[in-house]
């Protein structure tokens, strides 16, 4: 306990955490703001199936794109450790490898996305209007996939070098352009659901190009040259691909849970799937804000591990943990006392409002349960401990299945209870792996 208090009182660590976290929180919050603007603009169109189409179409796109989140996470851990060693050549190699992987995966997912979306919609059994609008939205969004994946790699790499300003520029420019074009295309030009998709595509390409432009200046702080011959060797790709493989499996499992919520909600009706989308916007707002602190953990812990600095590792964790807990309490109180305003802001369709109001208590509890998994994710990513992240997620799903089966008769209440259990089990399994690695004194051993 005395060590924890001393660590919490270390002001330089607070400054380092917030130097990274503050810009990332600001930029991260702009991500769910885009979803809020989508919901608010489309939610004030006359029909529930229009809002439902954006919810389902965005879920399909997110399932593909966020499953590739390893492009950011893998880049962050390796870049942070290379920066800790002062290895400019390794930083250049990690950046180039991340961008090459992003382009290859975008081509593959673009080819698979259309047929897979058809299969997914078949199992959802949506109304005819919802089905067609969803397809139009999703097919348009696929045009922005290469830029979205390139931005993942760029943001992760910048974070690893403890440069939070560049991710701020990428994410803010992407999301502010998205918001502005959304309002223009949907309300001004009356392009409807497809207009929202077009706005997102243009915004994603804007952010990626800005990120590429900023890499030149960032590399000046780390002199070195790319070993071009090494890029043709399997050994130079193996560590990154191994970590990315495990994070991909973990991310795929995580996105499957969110996707199944949308699938089950769609089966319960257009109003239910739309209401769940509005509530999940609250989760997105919470997650992206808390992820700002998790990103600081990734960069600072990865740097400490690269430098073999045990004290810096511990202090970074203690300070980030304290601030994350305070922030989660703040979000819980916000949704508890102002949740109705949050829903009413997003839509004036009364059936959707009434449905969402029923499930607001679940949203209020969620930040207090989910905060620990975000923080622990940051630690494991910074340490490039992707295998443990993968195993923790798979174990969580195995433990969750009996509860999900037993609760399915409760309709949407059962769906939300299952989701809360998922977040709780996710935190517990990651915590167990973290405790085991600490007992083995393995965090600094690589």
HELIX and SHEET records of a PDB file:
HELIX    1   1 UNK A    2  UNK A    8  1                                   7    
HELIX    2   2 UNK A   11  UNK A   43  1                                  33    
HELIX    3   3 UNK A   48  UNK A   66  1                                  19    
HELIX    4   4 UNK A   70  UNK A   85  1                                  16    
HELIX    5   5 UNK A   88  UNK A  124  1                                  37    
HELIX    6   6 UNK A  128  UNK A  141  1                                  14    
HELIX    7   7 UNK A  142  UNK A  144  5                                   3    
HELIX    8   8 UNK A  145  UNK A  160  1                                  16    
HELIX    9   9 UNK A  164  UNK A  182  1                                  19    
HELIX   10  10 UNK A  183  UNK A  188  3                                   6    
HELIX   11  11 UNK A  192  UNK A  219  1                                  28    
HELIX   12  12 UNK A  228  UNK A  232  5                                   5    
HELIX   13  13 UNK A  234  UNK A  267  1                                  34    
HELIX   14  14 UNK A  270  UNK A  307  1                                  38    
HELIX   15  15 UNK A  310  UNK A  346  1                                  37    
HELIX   16  16 UNK A  350  UNK A  358  1                                   9    
HELIX   17  17 UNK A  360  UNK A  382  1                                  23    
HELIX   18  18 UNK A  386  UNK A  407  1                                  22    
HELIX   19  19 UNK A  408  UNK A  410  5                                   3    
HELIX   20  20 UNK A  411  UNK A  439  1                                  29    
END                                                                             
